[in-house]
Amino acid sequence: MSSDAEAVRILAALTERNGVGRDLGIELEEGRAGFSRLSMVVLDRMVGGHGICQGGYIFTLADIAGAYACLSRGGACLTQTAHITYVSPAQRGERLVGEAIELSRTRRSATYDVRVSAGDRLVALFRGQWRLLDAPVSPRS
């Protein structure tokens, strides 16, 4: 288990090498052991035919937030299962915030809830389970 200071270091390193997050403009706002808060702005290219943010982008923000909260503990992990409920549409130009909190952690898996919001409005609820690997967070860049 890592301390909050170690979690900050781990998450900063992950953010530096996360090409998906960089391509989507996802920013790390806060991180500590078992918790992360990430944000992104809904860009024109993220808007689908209905004129709202395509759900896959919202899912990706939530998945990365949950993974960061899990990885903040210092061990490698992989998303094993995830479920998302879309509550309200995200609009072009809105800043979405994904906040992940740890619900449970055992030797083999961990479960996190992620709330995705736009200001005071709830956009989606995501619950994910991560398979914990018997390895430290990868030092690869």
N, C-alpha and C positions, 0 to 999 in steps of 0.2 A: 504494500500500500504506500502511496506517495503522500507527501505533505502538500499543502496548498502551494507552497513556493515551488516545489518540484513539479506540480501539476501545471503551473504557469509556464515553466521552462519547456515541458513536454508539448504543451499546446502551441506555444510560439513556434517551436520547431516543426510541428505538424502543419501549421498554417503556411509556413514558408515553402513547404514542398507539396502542398495540396493543389495540383493543377486544376482539378474540377472546381474547387472552391474559388481559386483565382479567376478562372474563366467566367464564373457566374457572379463575381464581385462579392463573394461571401466574406464577411469580416468577423474576426473573433472580438467580441466586446468584453467578455469576462469568462474566466475559467478558474476553477479550483477543483480539488479532489471530489469526483463524483458529480460535477456540475459544469455546464457550459451555457453560454449565451452567444449566439451568432446572429448576424443580420445580413440582409441583402435587399437591394432595391429591385422592384419588378421592372425590367427593361422591355423595350418594344419587342425584342426578339422572343420574349417569354410569353407573349400574349397570343392566345389561340384564336380560332374562328369565332368564338362567342364574345370576343373583346375583353376577356379576363385572363388572368395568369393560368397557364396550363398546369394542371395538378402535379405533374412530374417534377416541376421545379420546386414546388412547395414540399413535396416528399423528399427531394434531395436535400434541401435545407434542413429538414427535420432529421433525416438519417445522419447527416454529417454532425449535427448538434449532439445527437445521442451517442454517436461513435466517439466524439471528442470527450464527452463526459465519461465514457467508459475507459478510453485510452488514458485519461488524466490520472488513472490509478497506477500507470506505469507498465502494465502488461498489454501485449498485443491481443487483438480481438477481431472477430468478423461478425457482421450482421447475420443472424440466423433466421429471424423471422421479424416481420413488422406489419403493423396495421395502421391505417390512417383514416380518420373521419374528417371530411371537409365540412366546415360549419358555415362559412361565408366566403364569397369570392374575393380574391386579391386583385386589385386594380393596377393598371399601368401607373408607374411612378411611386407606388406605395413602398414604404420601407417595412419589410417583414422581419420579425424577430422570432427566432427559435430558441426556446429556453428548455434545456434538458436537466432533469433531476433523476437521481438514482432511487429506484424503488427497492431493489433487492440485489444481492450479490452473493454468489456461492463460489465454491472452488471452480466450477465448470461454466457458469453462465451468469449474466447480469441483465437486469431489466430496467429500462428507463422510459419515463414519460416525457414527451416534448410537447409544449404548447407553442403554436405558431400564431402570432398576433400581428395586427397592423394597428398601432396605437392602442386604444382601449378595446378594440374589436378582435374577438377570437376568430381566427381563420381556419385552423385545423388542430386536431388532437391526434397525436402519434404515439403508439406504444411499440417499442422494439425490444427484442431480446438478442443479446450478443453472446456468442460462443467465445469463451476465454481460452486463449492459447497459452501453452507453457513456454512462453518466450517474452522477452522485454519488447517494448515498442521498438519497431525496426529503426536502426540508425541510418538506413539508406536515404539518399536525397533524390 
